[in-house]
Amino acid sequence: MNYIVNVYNRFDIPIVKGKGVYLFDKDGKKYLDFAAGISTTSLGHCHPYVINKLREQLDLLWHCSNIVTIPQQERLAERLISLTFADRVFFCSSGVEATEAMIKFIRRYFYSKGQKKRYRIISIEGGFHGRSIAAISAGGGRNKRLYEGFAPLLSGFDKVPRNNIKALEEKITSETAAIFLEPIQSEGGVYILDAKYLQRVREITKDQGIILCFDEVQCGYGRIGSLFHYQNIKIEPDILTCAKAMGNGFPVAACLVKDYIAEAMIPGTHGSTYGGNPLAMTVGNAVLDIMLKRNFFNHVNEISKYLKAKLLPLANEFPKIISEIRGEGLLIGIELKVPFADKIVSRSLAKGLIMTKVLNNRVIRITPPLIIENKHVDIACNILYSLFFEAQSM
């Protein structure tokens, strides 16, 4: 009997161990993990440095609440501020918590300025920001299961098509407080927002006093070859949400914010029981230690080029199956002409490869650990070739 609420479409494989870029089931079968817990275990499974740091902290202190100062939290916040646009950091445990914090920061800021009617947030069609009521209200996803049965959604959110400046400008009113977007939409099908579009969005928001918010929960923290993707495109937001790879599987998330917005938040206006706890912050610092090592991001950039060079020929080899291969860094989508990504992903398990699907079963998403090597790319691409070859007769 299954005692778990049935909200996950699980693979029927009981995973019991992970090491590096591989997962192992109870029978000892090994799987090359090109999902990384959905962009989460970016350093691979059970990284020895992270484990050692966590073990040290386990003997000292697990939890004490944010009613006291937590040195590990102060250290991680200071490091993130020194590395980014932000002046302040709010720590929490998941991407959706970071989304909720961001929404509250925006509304509280304009409230503090005497602009109570300025609360609306424009988001982008195809975007995904979590599964809370506020997050699905802000999101622009096309997966009806996200929304069906949860009405009424929250008011105050307006949607516009991606990369369409005219539609965005027409949607802005005197009540518009913020624009919230993923620079690369992962759950929405691995779509990249154009840099020129984002630059124009930044200009508009600055001109009109609108807060610009980036959701880098999936595309951030090294996946595109720098700590955050906004640094690649050289467009700074006012707020940024991040999670997933921050803790390499341990629940760590954050909302990075400029001072002028953070100043509106005072004790009692927000909080998180587990956010910023000593264990989470120890892991967060350990992950950052590794990512800031010399050549870490260089490796991500080099292996990304190698992966794309191996994947792109598949589109020419199987033109009746693959319509497009797109993405940046180690966030890649293979769009199929027929919606049977689930069958490809399911069959890949038998061959020892784990991937995920998005965009109404049309896109195979590839998000491997950032530590993969050429040999792992070769293995994965050989399996993909065999899967698409077999799919010709499906």
FENDAGI-V580918 format. One record per residue. RES is the residue in one small letter. PHI is phi in whole degrees, -180 to 180 (999 if undefined). PSI is psi in degrees with one decimal (NA if undefined). OMEGA is omega in whole degrees, -180 to 180 (NA if undefined). Layout:
# FENDAGI-V580918
RES PHI PSI OMEGA
RES PHI PSI OMEGA
This chain:
# FENDAGI-V580918
m 999 140.9 179
n -99 121.7 -178
y -99 3.9 -178
i -92 136.0 175
v -56 133.6 -170
n -84 69.4 179
v -112 0.0 -179
y -118 134.1 175
n -91 81.7 -169
r -81 149.4 166
f -72 143.1 -179
d -86 60.0 177
i -137 118.5 179
p -80 100.1 -179
i -81 130.7 -176
v -123 -10.1 -176
k -155 149.8 174
g -139 143.2 176
k -150 120.1 -179
g 61 -125.9 -178
v -94 11.1 -177
y -118 147.7 170
l -115 154.5 -178
f -132 135.9 178
d -91 180.0 -174
k -65 -19.6 179
d -93 1.9 179
g 90 0.1 178
k -68 139.9 -176
k -105 140.3 -179
y -126 129.5 173
l -75 119.5 -171
d -91 98.2 176
f -104 26.9 172
a -115 -33.5 180
a 54 44.6 179
g 60 32.8 -173
i 61 72.7 175
s 62 30.3 -173
t -111 -54.5 -177
t -84 66.9 -174
s -70 -22.7 178
l -96 10.9 -176
g 83 177.3 -176
h -87 137.7 174
c 54 51.8 179
h -62 125.7 -173
p -60 -36.7 180
y -66 -44.3 180
v -65 -42.0 179
i -60 -45.7 -178
n -63 -41.9 179
k -65 -40.9 179
l -66 -41.4 179
r -61 -40.7 178
e -60 -42.9 -178
q -73 -30.7 -180
l -58 -30.5 -179
d -86 -6.3 -176
l -106 -57.6 -176
l -166 131.3 178
w -97 -51.3 -171
h -147 139.9 177
c -144 -4.3 -179
s 76 160.5 -180
n -83 16.7 173
i -80 -7.5 176
v -128 166.1 176
t -77 134.9 -179
i -116 106.6 -174
p -55 -40.9 -179
q -64 -34.3 178
q -68 -44.5 179
e -59 -41.8 -178
r -66 -46.1 -179
l -65 -40.0 179
a -62 -46.0 -180
e -61 -40.6 -180
r -67 -43.3 180
l -64 -39.1 179
i -65 -40.5 -180
s -68 -21.6 -176
l -100 -8.5 -173
t -135 -174.9 178
f -73 -18.1 -165
a -75 155.4 174
d -109 -25.0 -178
r -139 158.7 179
v -134 136.5 170
f -114 122.5 -179
f -96 141.3 176
c -146 -160.1 -171
s -117 -10.9 -178
s -155 164.2 180
g -61 -38.2 -179
v -68 -32.7 174
e -64 -38.8 178
a -65 -37.8 176
t -63 -46.3 179
e -60 -42.3 179
a -62 -44.5 -180
m -59 -45.2 180
i -61 -43.3 179
k -67 -39.4 178
f -60 -44.5 -179
i -62 -50.7 -177
r -65 -40.1 -180
r -66 -37.1 -180
y -61 -50.8 -178
f -70 -31.4 173
y -60 -44.0 -178
s -67 -21.0 179
k -94 7.2 180
g 77 17.9 -179
q -113 64.5 -174
k -63 -25.9 -179
k -85 -2.7 179
r -97 91.0 -174
y -139 -5.9 -174
r -77 144.2 -179
i -123 127.9 176
i -93 128.8 176
s -125 174.4 -171
i -107 135.4 177
e -57 135.3 -178
g 93 -5.5 -179
g -78 155.7 177
f -138 128.7 -176
h -132 14.0 -180
g 124 -176.8 -173
r -121 9.6 172
s -73 168.5 180
i -60 -43.6 179
a -64 -40.3 -177
a -68 -41.1 179
i -74 -24.2 174
s -69 -37.7 179
a -77 -30.7 -175
g -70 160.4 180
g -125 30.2 -176
g -70 158.8 -179
r -103 2.1 179
n -80 108.2 -173
k -64 -22.6 180
r -66 -21.8 177
l -68 -29.0 -170
y -114 -31.3 -173
e -60 125.2 177
g 88 3.3 -178
f -115 12.5 178
a -71 153.1 -2
p -82 138.7 174
l -75 167.4 -179
l -72 143.2 175
s -82 168.3 177
g 103 9.1 -180
f -125 132.4 179
d -121 139.0 -177
k -111 142.7 175
v -135 155.3 178
p -66 150.3 179
r -70 149.7 176
n 60 25.3 -179
n -121 94.6 -177
i -67 -39.5 -179
k -60 -45.3 179
a -63 -38.1 179
l -65 -47.8 -178
e -63 -36.8 180
e -70 -24.8 -178
k -84 -20.8 -178
i -71 132.0 176
t -132 -177.1 178
s -68 -13.7 179
e -94 -4.3 -178
t -72 122.5 -179
a -102 -36.3 -173
a -155 160.2 169
i -119 127.6 -173
f -123 124.0 -176
l -153 159.0 169
e -96 122.5 177
p -59 -31.7 171
i -130 118.2 -179
q -81 113.7 -177
s -87 -62.3 180
e -62 -27.5 -178
g -77 -1.1 177
g 123 12.2 -178
v 61 64.1 176
y -109 134.1 -179
i -96 129.5 173
l -80 131.9 -176
d -61 139.8 180
a -62 -38.1 179
k -66 -37.9 176
y -63 -47.2 -179
l -65 -35.6 177
q -64 -42.2 179
r -67 -38.0 176
v -60 -43.1 179
r -62 -41.1 179
e -64 -43.8 -180
i -63 -45.1 -178
t -65 -38.5 178
k -67 -42.6 -179
d -64 -33.7 -173
q -108 9.1 178
g 67 32.1 180
i -98 139.2 179
i -80 132.3 177
l -104 124.5 -176
c -121 130.6 175
f -109 134.0 171
d -98 106.5 178
e -115 32.3 179
v -59 -40.5 -178
q -102 -36.8 -176
c -89 -9.7 -178
g -90 -175.4 177
y 59 52.7 170
g 94 -15.0 -171
r -66 -27.1 -179
i -104 8.5 174
g 102 7.4 171
s -147 171.4 -177
l -57 -47.0 176
f -130 149.1 -177
h -67 -30.6 -180
y -59 -26.7 179
q -72 -26.8 176
n -70 -41.4 -175
i -94 -3.9 175
k 58 44.9 176
i -129 111.8 -176
e -89 129.3 173
p -84 -179.8 174
d -98 -27.7 176
i -137 144.1 176
l -139 132.7 175
t -103 139.4 179
c -146 156.1 -178
a -166 -138.7 175
k 42 -94.8 -174
a -67 -12.0 178
m -56 -35.3 -177
g -115 3.5 179
n 52 33.3 -179
g 115 -20.2 174
f -85 140.3 -176
p -66 100.0 177
v -138 132.3 177
a -150 166.5 -178
a -157 156.0 171
c -119 112.8 179
l -93 134.9 -170
v -147 148.2 176
k -74 153.2 -176
d -59 -41.7 -174
y -62 -26.4 177
i -86 -44.5 -177
a -61 -29.7 -178
e -61 -21.7 -180
a -76 -17.2 -179
m -89 127.7 180
i -126 163.7 -179
p -50 130.1 180
g 100 -15.7 -178
t -81 -21.3 178
h -162 169.7 180
g 177 175.5 179
s -155 125.8 -179
t -60 -51.0 -174
y -97 -14.1 -178
g -59 127.5 177
g 77 16.4 -179
n -70 159.1 -174
p -56 -39.1 179
l -66 -48.1 -179
a -62 -41.9 -178
m -71 -32.8 175
t -62 -45.5 178
v -65 -44.4 180
g -58 -42.1 178
n -68 -38.4 179
a -64 -42.9 178
v -60 -44.7 -180
l -65 -37.6 176
d -52 -46.1 -177
i -71 -44.5 -177
m -67 -26.6 -179
l -88 -0.2 176
k -66 150.1 -180
r -56 134.3 176
n 77 0.2 179
f -62 -52.6 -179
f -70 -29.7 174
n -61 -41.0 178
h -63 -43.6 180
v -59 -44.3 -180
n -65 -41.3 -178
e -70 -43.7 -179
i -71 -27.9 176
s -64 -43.4 178
k -63 -41.5 -179
y -65 -42.9 179
l -61 -46.1 -178
k -66 -39.0 179
a -63 -31.3 179
k -82 -29.8 -177
l -82 -41.4 -172
l -56 -38.7 178
p -61 -21.7 179
l -62 -34.6 -180
a -65 -36.5 177
n -75 -33.2 -179
e -72 -33.1 -176
f -129 63.2 -175
p -66 -21.1 179
k -83 -11.5 -178
i -109 -45.5 -175
i -100 127.1 178
s -96 -29.9 -179
e -166 146.0 169
i -119 121.8 -174
r -141 169.7 177
g 136 179.9 178
e -135 148.1 177
g 56 -131.5 179
l -105 38.9 172
l -128 96.5 -171
i -123 140.8 175
g -121 133.7 174
i -110 105.6 -178
e -86 133.3 -178
l -100 152.2 179
k -77 -22.0 178
v -123 137.6 -177
p -75 74.9 176
f -133 35.9 177
a -59 -33.8 -180
d -61 -38.6 180
k -68 -40.7 179
i -64 -47.2 -179
v -64 -40.8 179
s -65 -44.0 -179
r -69 -25.5 179
s -66 -28.2 179
l -61 -41.3 180
a -63 -24.8 180
k -96 2.6 175
g 86 28.7 179
l -130 131.0 179
i -109 125.6 175
m -138 -179.7 177
t -131 169.0 178
k -125 149.9 178
v -144 -178.8 176
l 54 63.6 174
n 52 42.2 173
n 73 17.5 -178
r -104 -16.7 -174
v -123 128.3 170
i -89 123.6 -178
r -103 132.8 179
i -116 115.9 -180
t -138 70.8 -176
p -73 167.2 171
p -57 149.7 -177
l -73 -8.6 -177
i -95 7.4 -180
i -60 155.8 178
e -118 171.7 -179
n -53 -39.8 -178
k -63 -33.5 179
h -72 -39.1 176
v -61 -43.5 180
d -60 -44.5 180
i -61 -48.4 -178
a -63 -43.5 -177
c -70 -32.9 175
n -65 -39.7 177
i -66 -43.4 179
l -60 -42.4 178
y -57 -46.8 -179
s -65 -36.1 179
l -66 -44.3 -180
f -71 -34.0 176
f -62 -45.2 179
e -68 -32.4 -177
a -68 -18.0 179
q -61 -24.2 -180
s -103 6.8 -179
m -79 NA NA
